[in-house]
Amino acid sequence: MSLHIVIDGYNLIRQSERLSNIERSSLEEGREALLESLASYRKVKHHPMTVVFDGTHADLQINAKRQHKGINIVFSRPGELADTVIKRLVARERERAVVVSSDREVADFATAHGAATIGSVEFENKMEMATNLDAPGAGFREEKKRGWTPTTKKKGPSRRPPKEKRRSRSKTRKL
């Protein structure tokens, strides 16, 4: 089962320190910087992605739907919130969707419909980690294996998280 990453665009931009600094100079530049970051992440991970922006902040020239380097970009209709569009996508995708948003209402809706959720800051960290690992010359030096280290620390059975949390965790690990 492949994952479909649904991203709350302005939420991710405003939660990110780097992207919010860019957005302060121009809203369009903030969107473009986010799309470029997502495009470099998509080169590494290949998951289908949809970024949803509020259409009220978009230029009139921008179509309601478009694509950028394999990333679907959706602008909500005037008078409609991006949250509504995200909820519609999640209701259609269900378990396949991974929602990137720090908005509690959107995250709760996604969880209720079986989708996994991840906060904007956490996703940005995963994105940076994945693109940095793919960068040329980012190889790790191999450490010498010293074998087994004797220890008296016991590892008893831990409390197993609920099934829903385990499924969500397994989806976000794939990011």
C-alpha positions as CSV (number, residue, x, y, z in Angstrom):
1,M,0.0,0.0,0.0
2,S,1.6,3.3,-1.1
3,L,1.2,6.4,1.0
4,H,-0.4,9.6,-0.2
5,I,1.0,12.6,1.6
6,V,-1.5,15.4,2.0
7,I,0.1,18.7,3.2
8,D,-1.5,21.8,4.6
9,G,0.7,24.2,2.7
10,Y,0.4,27.5,4.7
11,N,0.5,25.6,8.0
12,L,3.8,24.0,7.0
13,I,5.2,27.3,5.8
14,R,4.2,29.2,9.0
15,Q,5.5,26.4,11.3
16,S,8.9,26.4,9.6
17,E,11.4,29.0,10.6
18,R,13.2,29.0,7.3
19,L,10.0,29.1,5.1
20,S,8.2,31.7,7.3
21,N,11.2,34.0,6.9
22,I,10.9,33.7,3.1
23,E,7.2,34.1,3.2
24,R,7.5,37.4,5.1
25,S,9.0,39.0,2.0
26,S,6.6,37.4,-0.5
27,L,3.8,34.9,-0.2
28,E,4.6,33.5,-3.7
29,E,8.3,33.1,-2.8
30,G,7.2,31.2,0.4
31,R,5.1,28.8,-1.7
32,E,7.8,28.3,-4.3
33,A,10.4,27.6,-1.5
34,L,8.1,25.0,0.0
35,L,7.5,23.3,-3.4
36,E,11.2,23.1,-4.1
37,S,11.8,21.5,-0.7
38,L,9.0,19.0,-1.4
39,A,10.4,18.3,-4.9
40,S,13.8,17.4,-3.5
41,Y,12.2,15.2,-0.9
42,R,10.1,13.5,-3.5
43,K,13.2,12.6,-5.5
44,V,14.3,10.6,-2.5
45,K,11.0,9.1,-1.3
46,H,8.8,8.9,-4.4
47,H,5.5,9.1,-2.4
48,P,2.6,10.9,-4.2
49,M,2.0,14.3,-2.6
50,T,-0.7,16.9,-2.6
51,V,-0.2,20.3,-1.2
52,V,-3.3,22.3,-0.4
53,F,-3.3,26.1,-0.1
54,D,-6.1,28.5,0.8
55,G,-7.4,30.0,-2.5
56,T,-8.1,33.3,-0.9
57,H,-4.4,34.1,-0.8
58,A,-3.8,33.0,-4.4
59,D,-3.5,35.2,-7.4
60,L,-6.5,35.2,-9.7
61,Q,-4.3,33.8,-12.5
62,I,-3.5,30.6,-10.6
63,N,-5.7,27.6,-11.5
64,A,-7.5,25.7,-8.9
65,K,-5.3,22.7,-9.6
66,R,-1.8,22.4,-11.0
67,Q,1.4,20.3,-10.7
68,H,5.0,21.1,-9.9
69,K,7.7,18.4,-10.4
70,G,5.2,15.6,-9.7
71,I,3.6,17.3,-6.7
72,N,-0.1,18.1,-7.0
73,I,-1.0,21.6,-5.9
74,V,-4.6,22.4,-5.0
75,F,-6.0,25.8,-4.2
76,S,-9.3,26.0,-2.4
77,R,-12.1,27.8,-4.0
78,P,-12.8,31.4,-2.9
79,G,-14.7,31.3,0.4
80,E,-13.5,27.7,1.1
81,L,-10.8,26.8,3.6
82,A,-7.9,24.6,2.8
83,D,-8.9,22.5,5.8
84,T,-12.2,21.6,4.0
85,V,-10.3,20.4,0.9
86,I,-7.9,18.4,3.1
87,K,-10.8,16.8,4.9
88,R,-12.4,15.9,1.5
89,L,-9.1,14.3,0.3
90,V,-8.7,12.4,3.6
91,A,-12.3,11.1,3.5
92,R,-11.5,9.7,0.0
93,E,-8.0,8.3,0.7
94,R,-8.7,7.0,4.2
95,E,-5.8,4.7,5.3
96,R,-3.6,5.6,2.4
97,A,-3.3,9.2,3.5
98,V,-0.7,10.8,5.7
99,V,-1.7,14.3,6.7
100,V,1.0,16.9,7.4
101,S,-0.6,19.6,9.6
102,S,-0.2,21.1,13.1
103,D,-3.9,22.0,13.0
104,R,-5.6,20.0,15.7
105,E,-9.0,19.9,14.0
106,V,-7.5,18.6,10.7
107,A,-5.4,16.0,12.6
108,D,-8.3,14.8,14.6
109,F,-10.5,14.4,11.5
110,A,-7.7,12.5,9.7
111,T,-7.2,10.2,12.7
112,A,-10.9,9.5,12.9
113,H,-10.9,8.5,9.2
114,G,-7.9,6.1,9.6
115,A,-5.2,8.4,8.2
116,A,-1.9,8.9,9.9
117,T,-0.9,12.4,10.9
118,I,2.4,14.1,11.5
119,G,3.1,17.6,12.7
120,S,4.5,20.2,10.3
121,V,7.8,20.7,12.2
122,E,8.4,16.9,12.5
123,F,7.7,16.4,8.8
124,E,10.1,19.3,7.9
125,N,12.8,17.6,10.0
126,K,12.2,14.2,8.2
127,M,12.3,16.1,4.9
128,E,15.6,17.7,5.7
129,M,17.0,14.4,7.0
130,A,16.0,12.5,3.8
131,T,17.4,15.1,1.4
132,N,20.6,15.5,3.4
133,L,21.2,11.7,3.3
134,D,20.7,11.8,-0.5
135,A,23.2,14.6,-1.0
136,P,26.5,13.7,-2.6
137,G,29.3,13.1,-0.2
138,A,26.9,12.5,2.7
139,G,28.3,9.0,3.3
140,F,28.7,7.8,6.8
141,R,32.0,6.5,8.1
142,E,31.8,3.0,9.3
143,E,32.4,2.4,13.0
144,K,34.2,-0.7,14.2
145,K,31.9,-3.2,15.7
146,R,33.0,-4.2,19.1
147,G,30.7,-7.1,19.6
148,W,28.4,-7.6,22.5
149,T,28.6,-5.3,25.5
150,P,27.8,-7.0,28.8
151,T,25.1,-5.2,30.7
152,T,22.8,-5.9,33.6
153,K,20.0,-3.6,32.2
154,K,16.9,-5.6,31.8
155,K,14.4,-5.2,28.9
156,G,11.1,-6.5,30.1
157,P,7.9,-6.4,28.1
158,S,6.8,-2.9,27.5
159,R,3.2,-1.8,27.2
160,R,2.1,-2.2,23.6
161,P,0.5,0.9,22.0
162,P,-3.0,0.6,20.6
163,K,-3.4,-0.8,17.1
164,E,-4.3,2.6,15.6
165,K,-1.1,4.2,17.0
166,R,1.0,1.3,15.7
167,R,-0.4,1.7,12.2
168,S,0.1,5.4,12.3
169,R,3.7,4.9,13.5
170,S,4.5,2.4,10.7
171,K,3.2,4.9,8.1
172,T,5.2,7.8,9.4
173,R,8.3,5.7,9.5
174,K,8.0,5.4,5.8
175,L,8.3,9.1,5.4
